[in-house]
C-alpha cells in the first residue's frame, strides 16, 4: 500500500450528512471483485444525469471544472454510513481521493479507509465549513494540505486560523505513514510471534504435527 504522509491538493466540498456507501458506489456499479474498475461508478447516482448512464451532471461538484483533479473531499457528518462494502473506499481511491475531512465517519468505513491508504480526518463542523468557504472562492489556487505526520490540516495562503489539528489512533497513523495493511501491521511483531511459537512448541510438542513425517506419507 502506498504510504500517505502528507498531501496538498484541490479539495471538493460535499457537505451532505449521512452519505452512505450505496451513494458512494451504488450496488449496480459493483461489477468487479477487485480494487480496480470502480472509479467510473463513484457517486454514479449523483454524478450522472440518468441511472446507469454516463452523461455528467454539470451541477455535481466533481464534474465542475474548478474541482478537476480533486484528491480531498470535504464531507458532512456520518460519512460512509450504511453497508460495510469496501468497494466504496476502493472506488474513491481509484478515482484519486486520498483524504476525506468530515465531522464524523461510520466506524467500518473509516477503518476501510485506513486499510486502503485514505486518511479519514475528523474535524468539528465549524472547521469543515470554514475550509469549504476557503476553497470555494478559488478551488484550484486555494488547496488544502492534510499532514498525517503532524496531524494537521492547513489551507494555502492562510494563517493559523485555518490550521486545524486532528487525531488518528496510533495504529491508523502507523498504517497510513508506513503504507501497511493489517497483515503488514501484524508482521511487525514477527519476532515476538516466532518466539512464542518456539516456546509453545517446546512446552506442548504434541500439538505440532511432524511435518517431515507428513511429507513422507504423501
VOTILO-804684 format. One line per field, with one value per residue: residue in three letters; y, x, z of N, C-alpha, C in turn; residue number from 0. Coordinates in steps of 0.02 Angstrom, whole numbers. Each point is the difference from the previous one (the first is absolute). Example, Ala and Ser with C-alpha at 12.3 -4.5 7.8 and 13.67 -1.06 7.14 Angstrom:
! residues 2
aa <- ALA,SER
n.y <- -284,53
n.x <- 660,-18
n.z <- 390,-36
ca.y <- 59,59
ca.x <- -45,42
ca.z <- 0,3
c.y <- 60,55
c.x <- 45,-39
c.z <- 0,37
i <- 0,1
***
This chain:
! residues 218
aa <- UNK,UNK,UNK,UNK,UNK,UNK,UNK,UNK,UNK,UNK,UNK,UNK,UNK,UNK,UNK,UNK,UNK,UNK,UNK,UNK,UNK,UNK,UNK,UNK,UNK,UNK,UNK,UNK,UNK,UNK,UNK,UNK,UNK,UNK,UNK,UNK,UNK,UNK,UNK,UNK,UNK,UNK,UNK,UNK,UNK,UNK,UNK,UNK,UNK,UNK,UNK,UNK,UNK,UNK,UNK,UNK,UNK,UNK,UNK,UNK,UNK,UNK,UNK,UNK,UNK,UNK,UNK,UNK,UNK,UNK,UNK,UNK,UNK,UNK,UNK,UNK,UNK,UNK,UNK,UNK,UNK,UNK,UNK,UNK,UNK,UNK,UNK,UNK,UNK,UNK,UNK,UNK,UNK,UNK,UNK,UNK,UNK,UNK,UNK,UNK,UNK,UNK,UNK,UNK,UNK,UNK,UNK,UNK,UNK,UNK,UNK,UNK,UNK,UNK,UNK,UNK,UNK,UNK,UNK,UNK,UNK,UNK,UNK,UNK,UNK,UNK,UNK,UNK,UNK,UNK,UNK,UNK,UNK,UNK,UNK,UNK,UNK,UNK,UNK,UNK,UNK,UNK,UNK,UNK,UNK,UNK,UNK,UNK,UNK,UNK,UNK,UNK,UNK,UNK,UNK,UNK,UNK,UNK,UNK,UNK,UNK,UNK,UNK,UNK,UNK,UNK,UNK,UNK,UNK,UNK,UNK,UNK,UNK,UNK,UNK,UNK,UNK,UNK,UNK,UNK,UNK,UNK,UNK,UNK,UNK,UNK,UNK,UNK,UNK,UNK,UNK,UNK,UNK,UNK,UNK,UNK,UNK,UNK,UNK,UNK,UNK,UNK,UNK,UNK,UNK,UNK,UNK,UNK,UNK,UNK,UNK,UNK,UNK,UNK,UNK,UNK,UNK,UNK
n.y <- -59,50,19,29,43,25,34,36,17,0,37,-50,52,-49,56,-63,1,-53,15,-43,-61,-5,58,-21,-61,14,-44,35,41,-46,10,15,-54,38,32,-27,48,36,34,-30,-46,36,3,-59,-7,32,-39,-42,18,-61,-41,-21,65,35,32,37,3,55,-15,-61,7,-65,20,43,40,41,-57,11,-64,10,4,54,-33,50,-37,-27,5,-50,24,-33,23,-42,-33,-56,6,-37,-21,28,-27,-59,16,23,-53,-41,36,-9,-14,42,49,-14,62,-24,22,-50,-63,-40,-35,-42,53,31,-58,-6,64,-8,-55,55,30,6,65,-30,63,-4,48,49,1,44,-44,-52,34,18,-63,-18,47,-21,-64,13,47,-49,-53,23,60,-5,-31,-60,0,-65,17,-63,14,60,-34,27,40,18,65,-6,41,-42,36,9,48,-18,-8,-58,-12,-60,-49,-44,-58,-23,-50,40,40,-54,-25,62,17,-64,14,-13,-63,-31,-36,53,28,-57,1,60,-46,-9,38,39,-1,6,48,23,-7,25,46,12,-2,33,42,2,-41,-29,66,-9,-8,-61,58,-21,-27,55,35,-45,10,60
n.x <- 42,-19,56,-28,49,-5,-56,20,-64,-34,-42,-42,-39,-17,-25,-8,-46,23,57,-43,21,-67,7,49,-25,-49,-40,-39,41,-16,35,40,37,32,57,-3,-10,10,51,-17,-7,54,-42,-9,-35,54,48,-50,-22,18,-43,60,-11,31,-58,55,-19,-7,-55,23,22,6,-56,8,15,-28,-34,19,9,-60,39,-35,-39,-43,-15,-60,-42,28,55,-25,-59,-44,4,32,-31,53,-43,-35,42,-7,-64,-2,35,-35,-51,34,-54,37,-45,-37,-23,-21,-58,-25,20,-32,2,-41,-34,7,-16,-49,-12,13,-37,-21,32,-61,8,-34,-6,-3,-42,-4,-66,13,47,-41,-48,46,21,-64,-13,54,-14,-62,36,44,-37,18,-10,-59,56,-17,30,0,24,5,62,-23,-46,3,-53,30,-13,11,51,-12,-16,13,-42,37,24,-22,14,23,-36,48,-33,42,-44,-53,28,21,-61,-24,37,-9,-63,-24,-12,-57,16,17,-54,-31,26,-17,-43,30,47,-49,-29,58,14,-62,3,62,-20,-52,40,45,-50,-25,51,-45,-7,66,-32,24,19,59,-30,-34,56,31,-53,13
n.z <- 0,-38,30,52,-13,-61,-9,-52,1,-57,36,-6,12,41,25,-16,47,33,-30,-26,13,1,31,41,4,-42,26,-42,32,44,-54,50,7,-43,15,-60,-44,55,-22,-56,48,15,51,-30,56,18,-22,-14,-59,-18,27,12,-8,-47,-6,6,62,-36,35,-14,62,-5,-28,50,-51,43,2,-62,8,28,54,20,42,0,53,6,51,33,-26,-52,20,27,-57,15,-58,-7,-46,50,43,-28,-8,62,20,-38,22,56,36,38,7,54,0,58,26,-38,14,-42,56,-31,-23,58,27,-45,16,64,-6,-30,50,26,10,51,-17,65,-20,44,5,48,17,-10,29,44,-1,2,43,30,-13,17,29,6,-17,-61,25,29,-4,19,58,-10,59,-21,-20,-15,-33,-61,-5,-57,-3,-65,15,50,54,63,-22,-52,59,-19,64,-14,25,-9,9,45,2,-4,43,34,-7,10,52,18,-18,61,-20,15,-54,-36,27,-12,-61,21,23,-59,27,25,-59,-32,45,-6,-66,3,44,-38,-54,38,18,-62,-6,42,6,-9,-57,-7,-25,26,55,6,-13,42,39,-26
ca.y <- 59,62,40,67,43,68,13,67,-13,31,-31,8,-2,-39,4,-35,-48,-68,-27,-71,-34,-12,62,4,-43,-40,-72,-17,18,-45,-52,-29,-25,27,70,43,1,26,73,28,-6,42,48,-5,26,74,24,-6,26,-55,-62,-45,38,29,71,36,52,57,29,-39,34,-30,13,70,9,29,-53,-53,-24,0,-60,5,15,28,-33,13,-47,-70,-17,-71,-43,-50,-66,1,-17,30,28,72,28,-16,47,65,-2,-4,66,44,29,-28,22,25,40,2,0,-68,-53,-66,-33,-49,37,30,-54,-19,53,-8,-61,8,58,64,27,27,55,27,68,26,24,69,-1,-24,53,54,-24,1,70,19,-28,14,62,-14,-68,-20,35,-7,-72,-20,-49,-47,-22,-56,-4,51,2,69,22,69,30,42,72,23,-5,-51,-9,-59,-58,-40,-64,-58,-58,-68,-46,-17,-53,29,46,-40,-33,49,26,-51,-38,-68,-28,-34,-55,31,25,-59,-26,41,-37,-67,-29,-22,-57,-57,-20,-34,-66,-43,-18,-42,-66,-35,-18,-44,-26,-46,33,19,-61,-10,16,-45,-63,12,6,-67,-42,21
ca.x <- -42,39,-2,-29,27,-28,-25,-26,-40,-66,-50,-69,-49,-61,-20,-63,2,-24,16,10,43,-36,7,70,-1,-61,12,0,66,51,6,66,17,67,0,3,-59,-56,0,-54,-63,1,-55,-34,-67,3,50,-26,-69,-48,21,35,31,66,-1,14,-44,44,-10,34,63,58,-3,15,70,39,21,34,60,-8,23,-24,-71,-27,-64,-43,2,-17,19,14,-46,-32,31,72,35,66,1,-7,67,38,-21,28,72,15,-15,55,-10,46,-19,-68,-5,-70,-9,-1,-3,-21,61,27,25,63,50,15,42,69,28,10,42,-36,-1,-64,19,-57,5,-66,-42,18,64,-12,-35,47,43,-41,-5,67,17,-51,14,49,22,64,54,-5,4,8,52,-13,65,-11,56,-8,-69,-21,-26,18,-28,49,-10,-33,40,-16,-72,-19,43,-43,29,-44,32,-13,29,70,3,-20,54,56,-18,2,67,46,-30,-9,-67,-8,49,66,2,11,68,48,13,21,48,-38,-41,45,23,-55,-9,55,-10,-59,18,40,-42,-55,20,-50,-51,31,12,67,-9,43,-36,-60,24,19,-59,-34
ca.z <- 0,-5,62,-4,53,-9,-67,-14,-60,-6,44,-25,55,-8,70,12,54,-11,-67,13,-47,-62,-38,-22,-60,-1,-9,-72,-28,28,-51,6,67,15,20,-59,-42,40,3,-42,37,60,5,-64,4,2,-48,-68,-7,-1,33,-45,-54,11,-18,62,24,12,66,51,15,-31,-72,-14,-21,55,46,-38,33,73,35,69,6,62,6,57,56,-11,-69,-11,37,-42,-2,13,-62,-8,-68,4,8,-61,-53,17,-10,-71,-29,18,66,50,67,8,61,19,72,27,-50,22,23,-48,-58,20,3,-69,-29,24,-28,-71,-13,3,67,23,45,37,24,19,-54,-16,-35,-68,-36,-15,-54,-61,-22,-24,-66,-50,-36,-54,17,-28,34,73,13,70,16,54,24,45,46,52,23,-11,-65,-13,-60,-35,1,60,60,50,5,-39,17,44,21,4,31,-21,49,-16,-51,-64,-21,-23,-63,-53,-10,-25,-55,24,8,64,5,11,69,43,-11,36,62,-22,47,59,-21,-7,66,33,-30,21,70,5,-29,50,57,-20,-67,-28,-42,-64,-39,-29,-71,-41,-6,-43,-70,-25,-11,-61
c.y <- 62,40,67,40,70,6,71,-5,43,-38,17,-3,-38,-6,-28,-48,-68,-23,-74,-33,-16,63,6,-46,-44,-74,-19,14,-47,-61,-35,-25,23,73,48,-5,29,76,31,-2,43,53,0,29,76,27,1,20,-55,-61,-47,36,27,73,41,52,61,31,-36,25,-30,8,72,9,25,-54,-59,-20,-1,-67,0,16,31,-25,21,-55,-70,-22,-75,-47,-52,-66,6,-12,38,31,76,34,-15,49,69,2,-2,66,49,33,-33,23,26,36,8,1,-69,-49,-61,-40,-49,35,31,-52,-22,53,-11,-60,3,66,66,24,26,51,29,70,24,28,70,3,-24,54,57,-20,0,71,24,-25,23,64,-9,-70,-19,32,-13,-74,-13,-50,-42,-31,-54,-3,49,1,69,9,74,24,46,73,27,-10,-53,-14,-60,-54,-40,-65,-55,-59,-64,-46,-24,-52,28,46,-39,-33,49,23,-51,-41,-72,-21,-39,-56,29,24,-58,-24,44,-33,-71,-33,-26,-62,-63,-25,-36,-71,-48,-24,-48,-70,-41,-24,-50,-30,-43,34,23,-63,-3,9,-46,-66,7,4,-68,-42,19,-10
c.x <- 44,-5,-33,25,-32,-25,-27,-38,-63,-48,-69,-49,-64,-31,-70,9,-25,8,16,40,-35,-2,71,10,-62,15,2,67,55,6,67,11,70,-7,1,-66,-61,-6,-57,-67,-3,-54,-44,-71,-4,42,-26,-74,-52,28,31,34,67,3,9,-54,43,-8,38,71,60,0,16,74,44,27,33,65,-3,23,-19,-75,-15,-71,-39,6,-21,15,16,-43,-32,37,76,41,66,8,-5,68,44,-16,29,75,18,-14,56,-6,47,-16,-72,-2,-73,-7,0,-7,-33,63,30,29,67,56,20,43,73,33,10,35,-35,-1,-70,13,-63,15,-70,-38,22,66,-8,-34,47,47,-38,-6,66,12,-50,14,49,29,68,59,0,-4,9,58,-24,67,-11,55,-8,-71,-31,-27,17,-32,52,-18,-33,45,-27,-75,-24,54,-39,34,-53,38,-21,27,67,5,-17,55,59,-16,3,72,47,-28,-12,-73,-1,51,70,7,13,72,54,20,24,47,-36,-42,43,25,-55,-9,55,-9,-59,13,40,-44,-54,14,-54,-52,27,15,72,-6,41,-35,-59,20,19,-61,-37,44
c.z <- 0,65,-13,60,-4,-71,-3,-66,1,43,-25,58,-20,69,12,58,-24,-72,9,-57,-66,-43,-27,-61,3,-15,-73,-33,24,-46,2,71,19,19,-59,-40,35,-3,-40,36,63,-3,-63,2,0,-57,-72,-2,1,36,-51,-57,20,-24,64,17,18,69,55,9,-36,-76,-19,-14,57,47,-36,36,76,29,73,-4,67,6,62,52,-22,-72,-4,40,-47,2,8,-64,-8,-70,1,6,-60,-56,12,-14,-74,-35,15,68,50,71,-2,67,16,76,32,-58,30,17,-50,-61,17,2,-70,-34,18,-33,-76,-17,-6,72,17,55,33,25,21,-60,-22,-39,-72,-41,-18,-56,-66,-27,-30,-71,-53,-40,-57,12,-26,36,76,19,75,6,59,19,53,53,58,30,-7,-70,-7,-65,-31,8,61,60,47,5,-39,5,52,18,-1,29,-35,55,-26,-56,-69,-27,-28,-67,-59,-15,-31,-58,16,-5,66,10,12,72,48,-6,29,66,-14,51,62,-16,-4,68,39,-28,21,72,7,-28,50,58,-18,-68,-32,-44,-68,-40,-26,-75,-44,-11,-46,-73,-28,-17,-63,-61
i <- 0,1,2,3,4,5,6,7,8,9,10,11,12,13,14,15,16,17,18,19,20,21,22,23,24,25,26,27,28,29,30,31,32,33,34,35,36,37,38,39,40,41,42,43,44,45,46,47,48,49,50,51,52,53,54,55,56,57,58,59,60,61,62,63,64,65,66,67,68,69,70,71,72,73,74,75,76,77,78,79,80,81,82,83,84,85,86,87,88,89,90,91,92,93,94,95,96,97,98,99,100,101,102,103,104,105,106,107,108,109,110,111,112,113,114,115,116,117,118,119,120,121,122,123,124,125,126,127,128,129,130,131,132,133,134,135,136,137,138,139,140,141,142,143,144,145,146,147,148,149,150,151,152,153,154,155,156,157,158,159,160,161,162,163,164,165,166,167,168,169,170,171,172,173,174,175,176,177,178,179,180,181,182,183,184,185,186,187,188,189,190,191,192,193,194,195,196,197,198,199,200,201,202,203,204,205,206,207,208,209,210,211,212,213,214,215,216,217
***
